[in-house]
Amino acid sequence: MIDFRYHLVSIIAVFLSLALGLVVGASALRGPLVDQLKETSNRLKNNNETLRRQKDAVGQVNTYDNQVLDAAAGQVVAGRLKDESVVFVEAPGADDQMRAQTADMVSKAGARISGYVTLQSKYLDPNQQATLSELTDRLKPAGLTFSADATSSERTASELAWVLVTKQAARSGQEDPAAGQVLSGFKASGFLTYSGQPATRATLAVVIAPAAASSDKNADDENKALGALPMALYTYGEGAVVAGDPDSATEGGMIKALRDDDDVKGHVATVDTADVPAGRLTAVLALAAAKQGKAGAYGIGSKVDGALPTPIPTPTPTTTKKK
């Protein structure tokens, strides 16, 4: 009968055989193969070091480019938005720093910033759409009419645009009580917040897209709801630009959704590089082109018309008075 000692001896024998095989194999292979492995390792190490140096050099050049653009941007954009006013609208998930830096560039171009409106996540919540629609109908100003085939999102976007922008320069800068009531109503219900004086109505609008493309199952509906707003701002104002980062121009991103919509093309300008100084400068040039009735897709993503508007809009002469 086979006892425990037999099994123990068998197991030890197996491990001794494996150990002996490893020793013998390592000894046999230690020569040319080990040398080859060392050579490959050294070559990969040198390649990695070269790539690291190249990456550092590219980073230094990019930092230099951004510093130069930041320093020169004020002179480049000076006067291009003279006598204009701009309202900023942030989509849920937008980058606050991008908005602040773009606003700074807009100010350097000579525009007055009427205010900042930030849409809350509740604005896109599917469970809140009925409430939002009811609120839109209840707050609707007497002078506003909706298209008969307008969706709920389009009605809300039209109402917000109607109180935020105007085509009549004479009305810009003046507090509108009806506009203030609409904004206060949406704010009280938690759909947006605002600062500054957005009820004074601007002539141009910048919409800051969400910083990250959406992978949510409701991404298409969310982008349709968001896309209705810049279209409405274009309709009621002199022009609208949607600014975002490269991710916003990828699948699920707001800018990509706008560029894929034939109804938007030629009406709302998009810039997918507003996370860097060059893109924010482009956003100002896009605003200047928009007030001249030209809207394109600018940046590095798909379906772009170029890096920036062509021809570049000229600054408004200091002697010119807006009618």
Buried (B, 14 or more C-beta within 10 A) or exposed (E): EEEEEEEEEEEEEEEEEEEEEEEEEEEEEEEEEEEEEEEEEEEEEEEEEEEEEEEEEEEEEEEEEEEEBBEEBBEBBBBBBBBBBBBBBBBBBBBEEBBEBBBBBBBBBBBBBBBBBBBBEBBBBEEBBEBBBEBBEEBBBEEBEBEEEBBBBBBBBBBBBBBBBBEEBEEBBEEBEBBBBBBEBBBEBEBBBBEBBBBBBBBBBBBBBBBBBBEEEEBEBBBBBBBBBBBBBBBBBBBBBBBBBBBBBBEBBBBBBBBBBEEBBEBBBBBBBBBBBBBBBBBBBBBBBBBEEBBBBBBEBBBBBEBBBEEEBEBBEEEEEEE
